């Protein structure tokens, strides 16, 4: 498996590839069993997020609501619920996150309980690294899913990219892997498809106001149902 395709596993599972990149990756997926195994492994790890809650009755209009929020690359209406869950695992994870940790954490930290968007950030090794919940009051709730190594003189910095015109904007910094709420920055209301990432920067933070250190995890936001 080439390094280029290895680095795209997380992007593929998150639905961040399109066009020629998506075509090339899926062609390699058919040829390379090791690549297919790593893709399946990441999907299985993310499925664990969905398995932590008690199953509930599926509303009759759920598919229409999902279809309205996702891009057209979704399974047909005739697909079974099991197929829909498998191919829309990131959305399922977002539902679990919103229902499972959003309310509890909201009570703990005294912030709005309903996030506008949720992003599951993964590393280049296709390992889920953190969950980001973004709220209408500009705050963000960070839930690490792995322990990021932060050497002396370094900090973790959270970024988002509302659009190309604004570019990357820092949402705040923290010194070690921990669940934390950051005040964020005054920006347009977060929206589905918005990029979020965590980088490792020199303390006290990026000197340029833009990401300069290595990206530890990144992902695109989805709106909770």
C-alpha positions in Angstrom: 0.0 0.0 0.0 1.5 3.4 -1.0 2.0 6.1 1.5 -0.3 8.4 -0.5 -3.3 6.1 -0.2 -2.4 5.3 3.5 -2.6 9.0 4.3 -6.1 9.2 2.6 -7.8 6.5 4.7 -9.3 8.9 7.2 -10.4 11.4 4.5 -12.1 8.5 2.6 -14.0 7.2 5.6 -15.1 10.7 6.6 -16.3 11.3 3.0 -13.7 14.1 2.4 -12.5 12.7 -1.0 -14.2 13.4 -4.3 -13.5 13.6 -8.0 -10.3 12.0 -9.2 -9.0 11.4 -5.7 -12.1 9.4 -4.8 -12.0 7.4 -8.0 -8.3 6.6 -7.5 -8.7 5.6 -3.9 -11.6 3.3 -4.6 -9.7 1.6 -7.5 -6.8 1.0 -5.1 -9.3 -0.3 -2.5 -10.4 -3.0 -4.9 -6.8 -4.0 -5.6 -5.2 -3.8 -2.1 -6.6 -6.0 0.6 -4.4 -4.3 3.3 -5.9 -0.9 2.4 -9.4 -2.4 2.5 -8.6 -3.9 5.9 -7.6 -0.6 7.4 -10.7 1.2 6.0 -12.8 -1.5 7.6 -10.9 -1.2 10.9 -11.6 2.5 11.1 -15.3 2.1 10.3 -15.5 -0.6 13.0 -13.9 1.7 15.6 -16.3 4.5 14.8 -19.2 2.1 14.9 -18.3 1.6 18.6 -19.6 5.1 19.2 -23.0 4.1 17.9 -23.0 0.9 20.0 -22.7 2.8 23.3 -26.4 3.8 23.4 -29.6 2.0 23.8 -31.4 1.4 20.5 -34.5 3.6 20.0 -37.4 3.6 17.6 -36.5 4.9 14.2 -38.7 7.9 13.2 -40.5 7.3 9.9 -39.1 10.5 8.5 -35.5 9.9 9.5 -34.3 9.1 6.0 -35.7 12.3 4.6 -34.0 14.3 7.3 -30.7 12.6 6.7 -31.0 13.0 2.9 -31.6 16.8 3.4 -28.4 17.2 5.4 -26.0 15.0 3.4 -24.4 15.3 0.0 -25.9 13.1 -2.8 -23.3 10.3 -2.2 -25.7 8.3 0.0 -27.4 4.9 -0.4 -30.7 4.6 -2.3 -34.0 5.0 -0.5 -34.6 1.3 -1.0 -31.5 0.4 1.1 -32.0 -1.4 4.4 -31.4 0.4 7.7 -28.3 -1.7 8.3 -26.8 -0.6 4.9 -27.6 3.0 5.7 -25.9 2.8 9.1 -22.8 1.1 7.6 -22.3 3.8 4.9 -23.4 6.7 7.0 -21.4 5.7 10.1 -20.2 9.3 10.7 -23.7 10.6 10.9 -24.6 7.9 13.3 -21.6 8.8 15.4 -22.7 12.4 15.4 -26.2 11.4 16.6 -24.6 9.3 19.4 -22.3 12.1 20.4 -25.1 14.7 20.5 -27.5 12.5 22.5 -24.9 10.7 24.7 -22.4 13.4 25.7 -23.8 16.6 24.6 -26.5 17.0 27.2 -24.4 15.7 30.1 -21.4 17.9 29.2 -23.7 20.8 28.6 -25.0 20.6 32.2 -21.4 20.2 33.5 -19.9 23.2 31.7 -23.0 25.5 31.7 -23.1 25.9 27.9 -25.9 25.4 25.3 -26.8 21.7 25.2 -27.5 21.5 21.5 -24.4 21.9 19.3 -24.9 23.5 15.8 -22.4 21.0 14.3 -20.3 18.1 15.4 -17.0 16.8 13.9 -15.1 13.6 14.5 -11.4 14.3 13.9 -9.1 11.5 12.7 -5.4 11.3 12.3 -3.5 10.5 9.1 -3.3 7.0 10.5 -7.1 6.8 10.4 -7.4 6.8 14.2 -10.2 8.8 15.7 -8.5 11.5 17.8 -11.1 13.9 19.1 -14.7 15.1 18.9 -15.5 18.7 18.4 -19.0 20.2 19.3 -19.5 23.8 18.0 -22.2 26.0 19.5 -24.1 29.1 18.4 -22.4 31.2 21.1 -19.0 30.5 19.4 -17.8 28.1 22.1 -16.4 24.6 21.2 -16.4 21.5 23.3 -13.4 19.2 22.8 -13.5 15.5 23.7 -10.2 13.7 23.1 -10.5 10.1 22.0 -6.7 9.5 22.3 -3.9 11.0 24.4 -2.0 13.5 22.3 1.7 13.8 23.2 2.5 17.4 24.0 6.2 18.0 24.5 7.5 20.8 26.7 7.1 24.1 25.1 4.2 23.0 22.9 0.4 23.4 23.0 -2.5 21.9 21.2 -4.4 24.4 19.1 -7.9 24.0 17.7 -8.7 25.5 14.3 -11.7 25.8 12.0 -12.1 27.1 8.4 -15.6 28.6 7.9 -14.8 29.4 4.2 -12.0 30.2 1.8 -12.3 33.9 2.3 -11.9 33.8 6.1 -9.4 31.0 6.0 -8.2 29.1 9.1 -9.1 30.6 12.5 -7.9 29.6 15.9 -10.6 28.5 18.4 -8.2 28.3 21.3 -5.4 26.3 22.9 -4.9 23.8 25.6 -1.8 22.2 27.2 -2.8 18.5 27.4 -5.3 16.0 26.2 -8.5 16.7 28.3 -12.2 17.4 27.8 -12.4 21.1 27.6 -14.7 24.0 26.5 -13.0 26.8 24.6 -14.5 30.3 24.1 -13.8 30.1 20.4 -13.8 33.1 18.0 -16.5 35.4 16.7 -17.4 33.7 13.4 -20.4 33.0 11.2 -22.7 30.3 12.5 -20.9 26.9 12.1 -22.3 24.8 9.2 -22.1 21.2 7.9 -18.9 20.6 5.9 -16.9 23.0 7.9 -13.3 21.9 8.5 -12.0 21.4 12.1 -8.5 20.4 13.1 -6.0 20.2 16.0 -2.4 21.1 15.5 0.7 21.0 17.7 2.1 24.5 18.0 4.9 26.2 19.9 3.7 27.7 23.1 1.8 29.9 23.7 0.3 29.3 20.2 0.8 29.8 16.5 2.9 33.0 16.0 1.3 33.6 12.6 -2.4 33.2 13.5 -2.5 30.3 11.1 -1.7 26.6 11.5 2.1 26.1 11.4 2.6 22.8 13.3 1.8 19.2 12.3 -1.9 18.4 12.1 -2.8 15.8 14.7 -6.4 15.2 13.7 -8.9 16.7 11.3 -12.5 16.3 10.1 -15.5 17.8 8.5 -18.5 18.9 10.6 -22.0 17.4 10.4 -25.3 18.9 11.7 -27.0 16.7 14.4 -30.5 15.6 13.7 
